[in-house]
């Protein structure tokens, strides 16, 4: 992997981590197009995830600071309740990550499966766009768990994490703004946990990547990710998810077609 390839993959990761189009699916497609073998490159994978986590923290620093400020109160408050909801949302993804990570990893080799899951993402986004449930003032504990289930399902390549969690939150009747904020905040501990598991697996550095390539990929993923995070929050507020549904449908059909035509 050279520096230019790493930067291009970092750009793909930064954009698709936040837009509802599946970062894992698009990285797989980008790998195919660039001819880069990254399936077992734990070091590069952790680097890109670290960049997107950092971009999320920077963009949502005020929300995170407010949340952290209320955690140390002796009385149970709204911030502590919100933190509990985030913890509840992590449970399904944690179980899937620990118990089924190897099986899910095998699915990344199938571009046809990625295409099929992109079609599922398109259907979810379209359904959330046209559905008009009554909006609730805040996300409940039950909603947090259901949104967590959507996040766990989105470990499948091609099924967008942000698309699944945002669509699920909207279908449950939560407001656009609260759903967007919860979707991006809840992923921070999940990605950090995934990074920790990758590091503890002992496979870091199993495939050598030049330092310049790692730095380029990190910088690209961070810069583009920060822009994508801000953009996506505004898009959700305006309710324009249908355009991403159309894109995912087209990308899914092209992926399946390319597999059938081989």
N, C-alpha and C positions, 0 to 999 in steps of 0.2 A: 504494500500500500504506500503510495507516494503522498506528498503533502497536498497536492491539488485534489486527489481523490478523497483524502480525509476532510478537507474543507467542504467539498461538495456533499459528503455524507453528513457533516456537521450542520450544513444548511438544511438538508432534508429533515434531520432530527429536530432542529430548532423550530422549523415551521410546523411539522406534523405532530409534534408532542402536544401542542395546544389546539391546533385546528382539528375539527372532528373528522379526520380522514385516515386515521391509523398510522402512527409512527412506525410500528413494527412492520406493517404491510408495505409501506413505502420504502423503508430501508431495505427490505427484501427485494423489491422491484429495482431500487437504485443499485443494489449489489449486482443484480443480474445484468443491468445495463452497463455498469462500469467494469464488470468482470473482476470484482474484488471479493475475496474470500474472507468474510468476517464472522462466520457462524461461531467459531470457537475463540474469537479474540476478546477475552474477558477484559483485558486492559483498556482497549478502545471503547468497549461498551460502557464500562464504568465511567470513563472520561466524559463521554457524551451525556450520560445521565447526570453526572455531577454538574455539568454546564447548565442543563435545563432546570435542575433544582435551584441552582444559584440565580438563574434568571427569574424564576418564580418568586423567590424570596425578595429579590430587588424590586420587582414590580408590585408585590403585595406587602411591602415592608410595613406600611402603616397599619394594615389589618392584623399582621402578625404581631406588631408591637403592642397594639391594643389588646389582643388576645393574651399575650404573654403577661401584660401588666395586671390582668385580672386573675391570673392563676394562683397568685400567692395570697389572695384574700382568705380570711378565716371563715367568712360566710360564703355559702354556695351562691354563685352569681351567674350571670348570662355567659361570661367568658368561660367559666369552668364547665358549664353545661355544653357549650359549643365544643370544647376540647373533648368531652365525653362522647359527643356525637361523632367527632372525627375518629376517635379510638374505636367506636362501634363499627364505623364504616370500614376500618382496616381489617376486621376479623376475617371476612370471606377471602380477601386477597391474600392474607397471611396463610390461611389454610391451603389455598390453591398453590401458592408459591412454594411452600414447604413439601407438600405431598405429591404435586403433579408437575413440577417444573421440568423434569426430564421428558415426560410424555409430550408436553406442550412444545418443548424445544424441537422435537422431531417434526412438528407440523410446519415449521418455518421453511423446510426444504420444498414444500409443495406450493408452487405459485397458483395452482388451481384452487387450493383451499383458501389462500389469501384473497383471491378474487371473489370467492363465495362469501367470505366474511365481510368484504367491502360492500357487497350487495345487502347483507344484513344491516350493516351500518347505515346505508342509504335508506332502507325501509324504516329504521328507528327514527332517523332524523326527519323523514317525511311525515311519519305518524305524529311526532311531537310538534311539528309545524302546524298541521291541520287540526290537531286536537285542541279543545278549548276548555280544559278543566278549571274549576274555581280555584283562584289563587289563594294560598295560605300566607299568613304573615311571617312564619318561620318554619324551618325544617324540623320535623319531629324526630324522636329517637327511632321510631319505626322507619321513617323515610330514610334516615341515615343508614340503617342496615340494608334496606332495599337498594339504595344507591351503591352501597358497598358491594352487594351481589353483582350489580352491573359492572362495577370496576373489576371484580374477580373474573367475570366472563370475558372481559376485554383483554385478558392475558393471551387470548387466542390471536394469532397473527391475522391482521386484516380487520379485526373488530376494534373500532376506535375507542380508547378509554374516555377521552373527553366527550366524544359523541354519545357514548353509551350512558355515562353518568349525567350529562346535561339533559339528554332526552328523557331519561328516567325521572330525574328531578322535576322536569316540567310536566311530565305525564302524571306525576303524583300531586300536582297542583301547587307546586312551589313557585314563587316569583322568579322572573328571569335573572334579576341581579343576585338574589340570595343563592340560586342554583349555580350560577357561574362562579361566584366566590367560593362556595363550598366545594365545587368540583376541583378547583385548582389548589385549594388549601389541603384537601384530603389526600392529594397525590404526593405531597412532600414527604410525609413519613413512610409511605409505601415505597417510593423510589429510594429513599435512604436505606430502608430495610433490604431492598433488593441489592443495592450496592454492597451492603455489609455481607450478605450471603455470598455474593460473588467473590468478595475479598477473602472471606473465611474458607471458600472452597479450595484455596491453594492453587488456583489455576491462573492467577495474575501473572502476566508476563510469559504465559505459555507460548504465545506467538509474538515475536518481537515487532514493535512498531517504532519507527524513528521518532525521536523526541519532537522534531519539527512537525511531523504529521499529527502527533497527539495534541500539540499546542494549537495547530491550525484548526483541527476538528473542534477542540474545546472553545476557542474564540468564536468560531462561526456559529456553533450551537448556542452559545450564550447570547451573542448579539442578536441573532435572528429570533431566538426563543423569547427574548424580552419583548421584541416588537410584536411577535405573534401572540403572546399572552395578553398584551394590552388590546390588540386588535380583536381577539376572540371575545374578551369581556364585553366590548362595545357591540360586537355582532350579536351576541346572545341577548343583550338588552334590547336591541332593535328587532329581534325575532326573524333574522334572515337565514335561518338554518337550511332552508330549502335548496339554496344554491350549492351547499356542501353535499346535500343528498344527491343532487344531480351529478356532481363530480364523482362521488363515490360509486354511483351506479355505472358511470362511464368507465372509471378505472377498473372496477370489478369485472365488467364485461370484457374489456381489453385483456386483462390478466388471464381470464378463462380462455379467451380466444387464442391467445399466444401459446397457451399450454396445449390446446387441442390441435393447433397447426404445426406443432413440432414433429 
